[in-house]
Each structure stands twice: as C-alpha cells, then as structure tokens.
Amino acid sequence: MKKIKIEIRPYTKQFYRGNLGCFVLALCETLLSVVGALLVSWLIQQLVDLISGYETAFSLAGFVVITAALIAGAVVANLIAYYARPKFITRGISQYKEFVFEELTKKNIAAFAGESSSTYVSALTNDIQTIEQGYLRNTFVMLESLLTFCGALVLMILYSPLLTLVAVGLSLLPLIASLLTGNQVAVAEKKVSDRNEAYTSTLRDSLGGFSVVKSFKAEARMIRLFKEKVKELADAQCRKEKKHILVQMYGVVAGITAQLGVFLFGAYLAMSGDGVTAGTTMIFVQLMNYVLGPIGTIPTCLAERKAARTLVEKVATALKANRREAGESRHLSLSQGITVKDLSFGYDPEKQVLKKINCRFEAGKKYAVVGASGCGKTTFLNLLMASHREYEGEILYDGLESREIADGDLYELQTMIQQNVFVFNATIRENITMFRDFPEEQIAEAIRLSGLWALTEEKGADYLCGENGNGLSGGEKQRIAIARSLLKRSRVLLVDEATAALDAETAHQVASAILGLEGITGIVVTHSLEEGLLRRYDGILAFKNGEIVEEGTFEELIHKKGYFYSLYTISQ
C-alpha cells in the first residue's frame, strides 16, 4: 500500500502565526550575541599581543572603551532575549496546542469512535516538551551555532589559513560520525512517545475502571500491568538518553582532538617564527570553541528537530485518519420523520449485527426499542447518530440519506442521552448550556421541563458539579442531559438505556419527563418494561438477533402474544 504523505506545514505554521515580531527580535538578539562573542575573541588577541610587545590597532585606553561598549551590547542583547524569546516560544506552543485541539474537534463521531484518546493526550502533554525543545528553542541554538561557526572560521582564515586547515581537518571525521548517528535520536524519541501513549492509556483505564478493579479484586493484575507499562516507558527513555549521550560524545571527542591539536600546532608555528603570534595562537584556541561547539551541538539539534517533526507528523496522521468528506450542508427540521430501509451493519464484515431493518419514526412521536442484551439496539441507535457510515441500506431524514448530510447538520438535529452522561467539572448552568449564551427564560424553561428545578433551588445554578459530575446523583445527571437537549432545541432525542443505573422511582421520573417532551421525536432504547410508561409510547419495536421481529403499540403487541409479550411477561 502506498504511504500517504502527511503535510505538517499547517501545524508548524502555528509557531509563527502572529508571532513574527517576537521571532525577528529573538533572531536579532542571537545575531548580536554572536557578533559580541567574536569581538571578545578579537579583543583577547589584541590584548595578548599588546602585552607581548606587538603593535596593535588601539591603545590600552581604546581597548577599555571597546570593552565598555561590548558590555553595553551584551546587556541590550539579553534584554531583547528577556522580552522576545519566552514570548515567542510560549505563544507558538500555545497556538500549536490550540490548533491540534481545534483539528481534533473537527472529527465526527464516526471518526473518533474507534480511536484511543491516549494518542491525543500524549500529543498534547508529553510530546509538547520535545516539540518545544526540538522545534522552537533549537531554532535559536542552531542559528547561533551556525553563525558562530561561520564567523569563527572566517576570522581563523584571516589570521592563518594553514592553522585553519589543520583545525578543520582535525574536526571533520568526528563531525561526519556525529551526523550519521543523529537519526537514531529521532527513532528513539518516537518510541518514547509510543510507550508514553500506552502508559497513559493504561493509567486512564485503571482510574476509569477503579470500581470494577476493586469489585473483582483485580488490583494485583492492574498493578502488574501498570508496572509493565512503566518499565517499557522507562526503558525507551533510557535508550533515548543513551542515544543523546552517544551523539554528544562525538562532539566531546572532536573538541579534545581539535583543540589540543590546534594549540600544539599553533605553538609550533609561533616558535618557528612563521608569522603566528602568541595572540594569534590564543585567539585560535578561543575560536576553536566556537567551531567545535557547533560541531557537537548542531547534529544534536538536528536530531532533536527531526524527532520533533516526527511527533508533529504523528499527531497530524492521527488527526487525518478516518476523516471523511462532509456531506452537503442543509437545514433540517424533520417535519416528516426518519425512515430506515433495508439497514444492515456489522463491525466485522463477516458477522452482521443488524439485518435488513425496516421501520419509520414519525416526527414528534415517541418510540421504544426493546429486546434482550446484544440484539443490536444500541448499534441501531448509534447508526441513527451517524457513528458509522459503512452500512448497507438507507437512513433517511425527511427523505435525505444520512451519509449525504453534513455532520454538523445531523448533530444540530439530534441529541443522544446515554446511560453514563458526561458532566464537566463546571456549574450546573454551564453543563446545561454547554458554555454557550442563551436567554435566561430559555434556560429556566429547560430546567423546569427536565425536572431540575428542585436541584437548582436547593444548590443553585452555579453549583460546581465536580469531576464527571461526582457531586450529582445519576438521576440529576440524566436530567442535565435532557435539559441540554431542550435548550439545544433538538428535533430528535435518542435515548440509550438512560435509566438502567437509576433506582425505580428516579427511573420512572426521568422516563416520564422524556415522554412528556412535546414536538420532539423520541427513540428510546429501554430495558424497563413498565406498563404505565409503555402505554404512552406511540410505537414499540422489538429487536431479536439484529432484526425487528415485532412492531406496534403496547396494546397491539400484548394482544398478539408474541415475542414482546414474552419479554413483558418475564419482566413482571
């Protein structure tokens, strides 16, 4: 299969968007620092020759003035760095994170359903540090190293071409070896990211399923799994650090070899009277630091930059995966209803969960979907919510096929309430409004119709719900979900076992509230076969082995004494 090329430029552009001013200032600071460092080397050479009795360009007083100017320049450069560099880096990283998150929110339910959230958690936490260092901070380190290297090399050539040739020759082989090993760092960094993703996933599972772990006394197993992931991550991090040290080692070897070699050869030339002064030898030793430093630094920076690009490409690939072209955008009001024709679907192509489903839901009416566990009820509801697109048959909203409708329009039309309602660590009001602005009278009406009035009277609409709503009961969270739908003015309400975890009284209240919603098409998957509620539904669909085996009102199905009658009788 041909590998799809992932374009990462839209991601890296976020570092510079509206940030060029700070970037340019930081570059100017880098240039000033390089010029200042080279001038200091020149000044040392001049002072050594002055002390040794050689003729120099300035007197001692002149060198004092130059020294003061260099100190002032260093202060200015550092003030620029103080203002520009942190601002550029923090703004660039913030914009990158915001862009990644915005791209993530553009994925539809179908695209996100089969993916691991740990990929994105890792990309927006652990990987950010590598990207910040490798892509942003190293930009200035590499530029400074490159400019210093070039400037030092030019000065060396001006002072002594022969000594420069020796210095370059001594440094060349370690440089090549260092460059050849740089790619290993990128590979090691990618492995660390992958291991961190697995570690994060295990941690999330352990915390999310804490009650299950305790109930089944599976602590030892979870501890063992957690330790395995910790060890795998630690091993990958250790290997990465070893690669970094290996690359840096070549720079150290280059420094020792070249610096001592140049010093010895320079001393030989000075003693031979070949036009090399003591000051020239000293400046060569000083300049060799500016030549050898980049030789050790640039390959490491390049390796880290490549590692950062790999991580950017990784998240870009994840965000592009499972994306589909959006359908045509059009306003849907559902004036007629939802029609399902010959609907078949299977998560495994060879094993169908739904088989030739045919049914119709009239606008504004309420329908119950019943059946034994595993018969396809939840899958059916998910398909109505456009969680999967690879089905056979048709799902028509007022005659328009679901796959041809833009996701945003479908999500605007309908809302799903599931057994586990997600509640943000925010106020009751914010959880109802989903952080949007609505007129107070609309919010009050949604609170009243959903049965939340008593809760808001007792605790206030600004009551903080806690992490995933741990400050609320199950029934209160379900009512928040209903209020969200009412405020959103969804025309279709899909309910999946919303009362399964509630006590009988609360379950009856929530189900009754859903049935009492006027002008809303309700499709409710329910395990509760309470006669008083079932009689209020306009229609009941009985599922068995992925098929609709019976359909009708409560009275009609009871009179038939078929499959639904059996389910109802057993439940009493």
QUIWOTA-V104447 format. One record per residue. N is the residue number from 1. OMEGA is omega as a letter, one per 30 degrees, with the letter a starting at -180 (999 if undefined). Layout:
BEGIN
n:omega
N:OMEGA
N:OMEGA
END
This chain:
BEGIN
n:omega
1:a
2:a
3:a
4:l
5:a
6:l
7:a
8:a
9:l
10:a
11:a
12:l
13:a
14:l
15:a
16:a
17:a
18:a
19:a
20:l
21:l
22:a
23:l
24:l
25:l
26:l
27:l
28:l
29:l
30:l
31:l
32:a
33:a
34:l
35:l
36:a
37:a
38:l
39:l
40:l
41:l
42:a
43:l
44:l
45:a
46:a
47:l
48:l
49:l
50:l
51:a
52:l
53:l
54:l
55:a
56:a
57:a
58:l
59:l
60:l
61:l
62:l
63:l
64:l
65:l
66:l
67:l
68:l
69:l
70:l
71:l
72:l
73:l
74:l
75:l
76:a
77:a
78:l
79:l
80:l
81:a
82:a
83:a
84:a
85:l
86:a
87:l
88:a
89:a
90:l
91:l
92:l
93:l
94:a
95:l
96:a
97:l
98:a
99:l
100:a
101:l
102:l
103:l
104:a
105:l
106:l
107:l
108:a
109:a
110:a
111:a
112:a
113:a
114:a
115:l
116:l
117:a
118:l
119:a
120:l
121:l
122:a
123:a
124:l
125:a
126:a
127:a
128:a
129:l
130:a
131:l
132:a
133:a
134:a
135:a
136:a
137:a
138:l
139:a
140:l
141:a
142:a
143:l
144:a
145:a
146:l
147:l
148:l
149:a
150:a
151:l
152:a
153:l
154:l
155:l
156:l
157:l
158:a
159:a
160:l
161:a
162:l
163:l
164:l
165:l
166:a
167:a
168:l
169:a
170:a
171:a
172:a
173:l
174:l
175:a
176:l
177:l
178:l
179:a
180:a
181:a
182:a
183:a
184:l
185:l
186:l
187:a
188:l
189:l
190:l
191:l
192:l
193:l
194:l
195:l
196:l
197:l
198:l
199:l
200:l
201:l
202:l
203:l
204:l
205:a
206:a
207:a
208:a
209:a
210:a
211:l
212:l
213:a
214:a
215:a
216:l
217:a
218:a
219:a
220:l
221:a
222:l
223:l
224:l
225:a
226:l
227:l
228:a
229:l
230:a
231:l
232:l
233:a
234:l
235:l
236:l
237:l
238:l
239:l
240:a
241:l
242:l
243:l
244:a
245:l
246:l
247:a
248:a
249:l
250:l
251:l
252:l
253:l
254:a
255:a
256:a
257:a
258:a
259:l
260:l
261:l
262:a
263:a
264:a
265:l
266:l
267:l
268:a
269:l
270:a
271:a
272:a
273:a
274:l
275:l
276:a
277:l
278:l
279:l
280:l
281:l
282:a
283:l
284:l
285:l
286:a
287:l
288:l
289:a
290:l
291:a
292:l
293:l
294:l
295:l
296:a
297:a
298:l
299:l
300:l
301:l
302:l
303:l
304:l
305:l
306:l
307:l
308:l
309:l
310:l
311:l
312:l
313:a
314:a
315:l
316:l
317:l
318:a
319:l
320:a
321:l
322:l
323:l
324:l
325:a
326:l
327:a
328:a
329:l
330:a
331:l
332:l
333:a
334:l
335:a
336:l
337:a
338:l
339:l
340:a
341:l
342:a
343:l
344:a
345:l
346:l
347:l
348:a
349:a
350:a
351:a
352:l
353:l
354:a
355:l
356:l
357:l
358:l
359:l
360:l
361:a
362:a
363:l
364:a
365:a
366:a
367:l
368:l
369:a
370:l
371:a
372:l
373:l
374:a
375:l
376:a
377:a
378:l
379:l
380:a
381:l
382:l
383:l
384:a
385:l
386:l
387:l
388:a
389:a
390:l
391:l
392:a
393:a
394:l
395:a
396:l
397:a
398:l
399:a
400:a
401:a
402:a
403:a
404:a
405:l
406:a
407:a
408:l
409:l
410:a
411:l
412:a
413:a
414:l
415:l
416:l
417:a
418:a
419:l
420:a
421:l
422:l
423:a
424:l
425:a
426:a
427:l
428:l
429:a
430:l
431:l
432:a
433:a
434:l
435:l
436:a
437:l
438:l
439:a
440:a
441:l
442:l
443:a
444:a
445:l
446:l
447:a
448:a
449:a
450:l
451:a
452:a
453:a
454:a
455:a
456:l
457:a
458:a
459:a
460:a
461:l
462:l
463:a
464:a
465:a
466:a
467:a
468:l
469:a
470:l
471:a
472:l
473:l
474:l
475:l
476:l
477:l
478:l
479:l
480:l
481:l
482:l
483:l
484:a
485:l
486:a
487:l
488:a
489:l
490:l
491:a
492:l
493:l
494:a
495:a
496:l
497:a
498:a
499:a
500:a
501:a
502:l
503:a
504:a
505:a
506:l
507:l
508:a
509:a
510:l
511:l
512:l
513:l
514:a
515:a
516:a
517:a
518:l
519:a
520:l
521:a
522:l
523:a
524:l
525:a
526:l
527:a
528:a
529:l
530:a
531:a
532:l
533:a
534:a
535:a
536:l
537:l
538:l
539:l
540:l
541:l
542:a
543:l
544:l
545:l
546:a
547:l
548:a
549:l
550:l
551:l
552:l
553:a
554:a
555:a
556:a
557:l
558:a
559:a
560:a
561:l
562:a
563:l
564:l
565:l
566:l
567:a
568:a
569:a
570:a
571:a
572:999
END
